[in-house]
């Protein structure tokens, strides 16, 4: 449902009729046979991601920024928590996103140098 109702419209908005490669981690819900069949049925290419590989996806860094901004938040209700998360996410600047993207060559080189072992990233 999430792929159908959220990912597809986002991909269509971003890429139109152009081909793209979808990246995800190997969480069980992402690697289930039904999920793989859904991608195949929709003609979506999925990036081959080896098990136990370092997670270089910059979204993980963005979530870390959100978590750090939320450290001092003390929401009392689910609505307050949701509002705090949305405000934290909205405060991330385009420049922060661009810096993360620009860091990808360094990240990849660090993983190669470390032969897949942990890096500072």
Secondary structure as UniProt FT lines:
FT   HELIX           3..7
FT   HELIX           8..15
FT   TURN            16..17
FT   STRAND          21..22
FT   HELIX           28..31
FT   HELIX           33..41
FT   TURN            42..43
FT   STRAND          45..46
FT   TURN            51..52
FT   HELIX           58..70
FT   TURN            71..72
FT   HELIX           78..90
FT   HELIX           94..102
FT   HELIX           104..113
FT   TURN            114..116
//
